[in-house]
Amino acid sequence: MHELSLCQAIAGVVKPYAAGRRVDVVRVQVGALRQVVPESLSFCWSLVRDHESMPEAELELELVAAEVKCRSCGQQSEITSRWSVCCPQCESGDVDVVHGNEFLVTSLDVT
């Protein structure tokens, strides 16, 4: 379960910015290609936040769809498969991933 280590990393980013203030909300972007199970991440956050003295901190996830730009046909398309990053238009594997690799703390609500 790598979600636990991801939550520890999130806490490591949050704590210096919170600077001793109460953390109410942590917003995180998670790309579809990151192979993160949102329910597991939320569960692990509930464990980590207590250990890191942020018991009220809620985790808000923004799930980012995977999107590729095809070098063969030039189309930019969302991909729905978790197992293939081929172009859904022409099925070429010659693509650049535009979105879907995100794992980013985007904002905090502190009081």
PyMOL commands that place a pseudoatom at each C-alpha (Angstrom):
pseudoatom trace, name=CA, resn=MET, resi=1, chain=A, elem=C, hetatm=0, pos=[0.000, 0.000, 0.000]
pseudoatom trace, name=CA, resn=HIS, resi=2, chain=A, elem=C, hetatm=0, pos=[1.992, 2.963, -1.262]
pseudoatom trace, name=CA, resn=GLU, resi=3, chain=A, elem=C, hetatm=0, pos=[-0.850, 5.317, -0.319]
pseudoatom trace, name=CA, resn=LEU, resi=4, chain=A, elem=C, hetatm=0, pos=[0.503, 5.444, 3.242]
pseudoatom trace, name=CA, resn=SER, resi=5, chain=A, elem=C, hetatm=0, pos=[3.882, 6.738, 2.075]
pseudoatom trace, name=CA, resn=LEU, resi=6, chain=A, elem=C, hetatm=0, pos=[2.109, 9.213, -0.233]
pseudoatom trace, name=CA, resn=CYS, resi=7, chain=A, elem=C, hetatm=0, pos=[0.148, 10.560, 2.742]
pseudoatom trace, name=CA, resn=GLN, resi=8, chain=A, elem=C, hetatm=0, pos=[3.350, 10.897, 4.738]
pseudoatom trace, name=CA, resn=ALA, resi=9, chain=A, elem=C, hetatm=0, pos=[4.800, 12.886, 1.841]
pseudoatom trace, name=CA, resn=ILE, resi=10, chain=A, elem=C, hetatm=0, pos=[1.700, 15.103, 1.754]
pseudoatom trace, name=CA, resn=ALA, resi=11, chain=A, elem=C, hetatm=0, pos=[2.057, 15.763, 5.491]
pseudoatom trace, name=CA, resn=GLY, resi=12, chain=A, elem=C, hetatm=0, pos=[5.727, 16.601, 4.931]
pseudoatom trace, name=CA, resn=VAL, resi=13, chain=A, elem=C, hetatm=0, pos=[4.709, 19.269, 2.424]
pseudoatom trace, name=CA, resn=VAL, resi=14, chain=A, elem=C, hetatm=0, pos=[1.826, 20.631, 4.508]
pseudoatom trace, name=CA, resn=LYS, resi=15, chain=A, elem=C, hetatm=0, pos=[3.461, 21.003, 7.922]
pseudoatom trace, name=CA, resn=PRO, resi=16, chain=A, elem=C, hetatm=0, pos=[6.069, 23.655, 7.016]
pseudoatom trace, name=CA, resn=TYR, resi=17, chain=A, elem=C, hetatm=0, pos=[3.442, 25.795, 5.261]
pseudoatom trace, name=CA, resn=ALA, resi=18, chain=A, elem=C, hetatm=0, pos=[0.955, 25.419, 8.112]
pseudoatom trace, name=CA, resn=ALA, resi=19, chain=A, elem=C, hetatm=0, pos=[3.622, 26.733, 10.516]
pseudoatom trace, name=CA, resn=GLY, resi=20, chain=A, elem=C, hetatm=0, pos=[1.825, 25.540, 13.638]
pseudoatom trace, name=CA, resn=ARG, resi=21, chain=A, elem=C, hetatm=0, pos=[-1.626, 26.712, 12.538]
pseudoatom trace, name=CA, resn=ARG, resi=22, chain=A, elem=C, hetatm=0, pos=[-4.609, 24.363, 12.406]
pseudoatom trace, name=CA, resn=VAL, resi=23, chain=A, elem=C, hetatm=0, pos=[-5.005, 22.703, 9.009]
pseudoatom trace, name=CA, resn=ASP, resi=24, chain=A, elem=C, hetatm=0, pos=[-8.636, 22.381, 7.922]
pseudoatom trace, name=CA, resn=VAL, resi=25, chain=A, elem=C, hetatm=0, pos=[-8.347, 21.196, 4.309]
pseudoatom trace, name=CA, resn=VAL, resi=26, chain=A, elem=C, hetatm=0, pos=[-5.566, 19.845, 2.103]
pseudoatom trace, name=CA, resn=ARG, resi=27, chain=A, elem=C, hetatm=0, pos=[-6.314, 19.776, -1.633]
pseudoatom trace, name=CA, resn=VAL, resi=28, chain=A, elem=C, hetatm=0, pos=[-4.404, 17.345, -3.813]
pseudoatom trace, name=CA, resn=GLN, resi=29, chain=A, elem=C, hetatm=0, pos=[-4.504, 16.670, -7.557]
pseudoatom trace, name=CA, resn=VAL, resi=30, chain=A, elem=C, hetatm=0, pos=[-4.121, 12.992, -8.412]
pseudoatom trace, name=CA, resn=GLY, resi=31, chain=A, elem=C, hetatm=0, pos=[-3.663, 11.886, -12.005]
pseudoatom trace, name=CA, resn=ALA, resi=32, chain=A, elem=C, hetatm=0, pos=[-5.366, 8.766, -13.326]
pseudoatom trace, name=CA, resn=LEU, resi=33, chain=A, elem=C, hetatm=0, pos=[-2.008, 7.240, -14.296]
pseudoatom trace, name=CA, resn=ARG, resi=34, chain=A, elem=C, hetatm=0, pos=[-0.605, 7.477, -10.743]
pseudoatom trace, name=CA, resn=GLN, resi=35, chain=A, elem=C, hetatm=0, pos=[-2.251, 4.181, -9.760]
pseudoatom trace, name=CA, resn=VAL, resi=36, chain=A, elem=C, hetatm=0, pos=[-3.563, 5.650, -6.532]
pseudoatom trace, name=CA, resn=VAL, resi=37, chain=A, elem=C, hetatm=0, pos=[-6.720, 4.201, -5.006]
pseudoatom trace, name=CA, resn=PRO, resi=38, chain=A, elem=C, hetatm=0, pos=[-8.633, 7.271, -3.741]
pseudoatom trace, name=CA, resn=GLU, resi=39, chain=A, elem=C, hetatm=0, pos=[-10.374, 5.355, -0.940]
pseudoatom trace, name=CA, resn=SER, resi=40, chain=A, elem=C, hetatm=0, pos=[-7.054, 3.968, 0.301]
pseudoatom trace, name=CA, resn=LEU, resi=41, chain=A, elem=C, hetatm=0, pos=[-5.464, 7.413, 0.148]
pseudoatom trace, name=CA, resn=SER, resi=42, chain=A, elem=C, hetatm=0, pos=[-8.321, 8.875, 2.211]
pseudoatom trace, name=CA, resn=PHE, resi=43, chain=A, elem=C, hetatm=0, pos=[-8.075, 6.078, 4.766]
pseudoatom trace, name=CA, resn=CYS, resi=44, chain=A, elem=C, hetatm=0, pos=[-4.311, 6.452, 5.089]
pseudoatom trace, name=CA, resn=TRP, resi=45, chain=A, elem=C, hetatm=0, pos=[-4.710, 10.222, 5.445]
pseudoatom trace, name=CA, resn=SER, resi=46, chain=A, elem=C, hetatm=0, pos=[-6.951, 9.665, 8.471]
pseudoatom trace, name=CA, resn=LEU, resi=47, chain=A, elem=C, hetatm=0, pos=[-4.084, 7.740, 10.095]
pseudoatom trace, name=CA, resn=VAL, resi=48, chain=A, elem=C, hetatm=0, pos=[-1.307, 10.131, 9.115]
pseudoatom trace, name=CA, resn=ARG, resi=49, chain=A, elem=C, hetatm=0, pos=[-3.127, 13.340, 10.035]
pseudoatom trace, name=CA, resn=ASP, resi=50, chain=A, elem=C, hetatm=0, pos=[-3.606, 12.121, 13.609]
pseudoatom trace, name=CA, resn=HIS, resi=51, chain=A, elem=C, hetatm=0, pos=[0.051, 11.108, 13.888]
pseudoatom trace, name=CA, resn=GLU, resi=52, chain=A, elem=C, hetatm=0, pos=[1.170, 14.467, 12.446]
pseudoatom trace, name=CA, resn=SER, resi=53, chain=A, elem=C, hetatm=0, pos=[-0.993, 16.544, 14.851]
pseudoatom trace, name=CA, resn=MET, resi=54, chain=A, elem=C, hetatm=0, pos=[-3.454, 17.638, 12.162]
pseudoatom trace, name=CA, resn=PRO, resi=55, chain=A, elem=C, hetatm=0, pos=[-6.592, 15.790, 13.392]
pseudoatom trace, name=CA, resn=GLU, resi=56, chain=A, elem=C, hetatm=0, pos=[-9.099, 18.130, 11.706]
pseudoatom trace, name=CA, resn=ALA, resi=57, chain=A, elem=C, hetatm=0, pos=[-7.376, 18.182, 8.316]
pseudoatom trace, name=CA, resn=GLU, resi=58, chain=A, elem=C, hetatm=0, pos=[-9.635, 16.886, 5.566]
pseudoatom trace, name=CA, resn=LEU, resi=59, chain=A, elem=C, hetatm=0, pos=[-8.167, 15.609, 2.323]
pseudoatom trace, name=CA, resn=GLU, resi=60, chain=A, elem=C, hetatm=0, pos=[-9.905, 16.831, -0.843]
pseudoatom trace, name=CA, resn=LEU, resi=61, chain=A, elem=C, hetatm=0, pos=[-8.892, 14.977, -3.981]
pseudoatom trace, name=CA, resn=GLU, resi=62, chain=A, elem=C, hetatm=0, pos=[-9.153, 16.339, -7.490]
pseudoatom trace, name=CA, resn=LEU, resi=63, chain=A, elem=C, hetatm=0, pos=[-8.934, 13.393, -9.848]
pseudoatom trace, name=CA, resn=VAL, resi=64, chain=A, elem=C, hetatm=0, pos=[-7.280, 14.335, -13.156]
pseudoatom trace, name=CA, resn=ALA, resi=65, chain=A, elem=C, hetatm=0, pos=[-8.167, 12.305, -16.242]
pseudoatom trace, name=CA, resn=ALA, resi=66, chain=A, elem=C, hetatm=0, pos=[-5.393, 10.908, -18.416]
pseudoatom trace, name=CA, resn=GLU, resi=67, chain=A, elem=C, hetatm=0, pos=[-4.901, 12.761, -21.684]
pseudoatom trace, name=CA, resn=VAL, resi=68, chain=A, elem=C, hetatm=0, pos=[-2.440, 12.173, -24.518]
pseudoatom trace, name=CA, resn=LYS, resi=69, chain=A, elem=C, hetatm=0, pos=[-1.284, 14.086, -27.592]
pseudoatom trace, name=CA, resn=CYS, resi=70, chain=A, elem=C, hetatm=0, pos=[-0.636, 11.756, -30.484]
pseudoatom trace, name=CA, resn=ARG, resi=71, chain=A, elem=C, hetatm=0, pos=[2.456, 12.369, -32.596]
pseudoatom trace, name=CA, resn=SER, resi=72, chain=A, elem=C, hetatm=0, pos=[1.014, 10.255, -35.430]
pseudoatom trace, name=CA, resn=CYS, resi=73, chain=A, elem=C, hetatm=0, pos=[-2.422, 11.802, -35.968]
pseudoatom trace, name=CA, resn=GLY, resi=74, chain=A, elem=C, hetatm=0, pos=[-2.004, 15.040, -33.986]
pseudoatom trace, name=CA, resn=GLN, resi=75, chain=A, elem=C, hetatm=0, pos=[-5.127, 14.535, -31.870]
pseudoatom trace, name=CA, resn=GLN, resi=76, chain=A, elem=C, hetatm=0, pos=[-5.254, 15.310, -28.148]
pseudoatom trace, name=CA, resn=SER, resi=77, chain=A, elem=C, hetatm=0, pos=[-7.581, 12.854, -26.442]
pseudoatom trace, name=CA, resn=GLU, resi=78, chain=A, elem=C, hetatm=0, pos=[-8.617, 11.589, -23.040]
pseudoatom trace, name=CA, resn=ILE, resi=79, chain=A, elem=C, hetatm=0, pos=[-7.803, 7.943, -22.498]
pseudoatom trace, name=CA, resn=THR, resi=80, chain=A, elem=C, hetatm=0, pos=[-10.088, 5.770, -20.426]
pseudoatom trace, name=CA, resn=SER, resi=81, chain=A, elem=C, hetatm=0, pos=[-7.959, 2.641, -20.151]
pseudoatom trace, name=CA, resn=ARG, resi=82, chain=A, elem=C, hetatm=0, pos=[-5.835, 2.291, -17.034]
pseudoatom trace, name=CA, resn=TRP, resi=83, chain=A, elem=C, hetatm=0, pos=[-3.608, -0.186, -18.868]
pseudoatom trace, name=CA, resn=SER, resi=84, chain=A, elem=C, hetatm=0, pos=[-2.804, 1.518, -22.167]
pseudoatom trace, name=CA, resn=VAL, resi=85, chain=A, elem=C, hetatm=0, pos=[-1.702, 5.012, -23.137]
pseudoatom trace, name=CA, resn=CYS, resi=86, chain=A, elem=C, hetatm=0, pos=[-2.253, 4.510, -26.866]
pseudoatom trace, name=CA, resn=CYS, resi=87, chain=A, elem=C, hetatm=0, pos=[-4.092, 7.118, -28.888]
pseudoatom trace, name=CA, resn=PRO, resi=88, chain=A, elem=C, hetatm=0, pos=[-7.811, 6.314, -28.804]
pseudoatom trace, name=CA, resn=GLN, resi=89, chain=A, elem=C, hetatm=0, pos=[-8.213, 7.844, -32.297]
pseudoatom trace, name=CA, resn=CYS, resi=90, chain=A, elem=C, hetatm=0, pos=[-5.586, 5.925, -34.308]
pseudoatom trace, name=CA, resn=GLU, resi=91, chain=A, elem=C, hetatm=0, pos=[-4.276, 3.428, -31.706]
pseudoatom trace, name=CA, resn=SER, resi=92, chain=A, elem=C, hetatm=0, pos=[-0.692, 4.644, -32.080]
pseudoatom trace, name=CA, resn=GLY, resi=93, chain=A, elem=C, hetatm=0, pos=[1.628, 4.266, -29.125]
pseudoatom trace, name=CA, resn=ASP, resi=94, chain=A, elem=C, hetatm=0, pos=[3.621, 7.318, -30.235]
pseudoatom trace, name=CA, resn=VAL, resi=95, chain=A, elem=C, hetatm=0, pos=[2.061, 9.743, -27.745]
pseudoatom trace, name=CA, resn=ASP, resi=96, chain=A, elem=C, hetatm=0, pos=[2.999, 12.356, -25.182]
pseudoatom trace, name=CA, resn=VAL, resi=97, chain=A, elem=C, hetatm=0, pos=[1.139, 12.214, -21.872]
pseudoatom trace, name=CA, resn=VAL, resi=98, chain=A, elem=C, hetatm=0, pos=[-0.384, 15.679, -21.362]
pseudoatom trace, name=CA, resn=HIS, resi=99, chain=A, elem=C, hetatm=0, pos=[-2.331, 14.989, -18.150]
pseudoatom trace, name=CA, resn=GLY, resi=100, chain=A, elem=C, hetatm=0, pos=[-2.672, 12.080, -15.775]
pseudoatom trace, name=CA, resn=ASN, resi=101, chain=A, elem=C, hetatm=0, pos=[0.710, 11.982, -14.026]
pseudoatom trace, name=CA, resn=GLU, resi=102, chain=A, elem=C, hetatm=0, pos=[-0.158, 14.696, -11.493]
pseudoatom trace, name=CA, resn=PHE, resi=103, chain=A, elem=C, hetatm=0, pos=[0.360, 14.248, -7.782]
pseudoatom trace, name=CA, resn=LEU, resi=104, chain=A, elem=C, hetatm=0, pos=[0.394, 17.737, -6.338]
pseudoatom trace, name=CA, resn=VAL, resi=105, chain=A, elem=C, hetatm=0, pos=[-0.683, 19.520, -3.179]
pseudoatom trace, name=CA, resn=THR, resi=106, chain=A, elem=C, hetatm=0, pos=[-2.517, 22.485, -4.712]
pseudoatom trace, name=CA, resn=SER, resi=107, chain=A, elem=C, hetatm=0, pos=[-3.760, 24.398, -1.655]
pseudoatom trace, name=CA, resn=LEU, resi=108, chain=A, elem=C, hetatm=0, pos=[-4.390, 24.409, 2.094]
pseudoatom trace, name=CA, resn=ASP, resi=109, chain=A, elem=C, hetatm=0, pos=[-7.003, 25.956, 4.316]
pseudoatom trace, name=CA, resn=VAL, resi=110, chain=A, elem=C, hetatm=0, pos=[-5.433, 26.907, 7.652]
pseudoatom trace, name=CA, resn=THR, resi=111, chain=A, elem=C, hetatm=0, pos=[-6.745, 28.895, 10.605]
for i in range(1, 111): cmd.bond("trace and resi %d" % i, "trace and resi %d" % (i + 1))
show_as sticks, trace
zoom trace
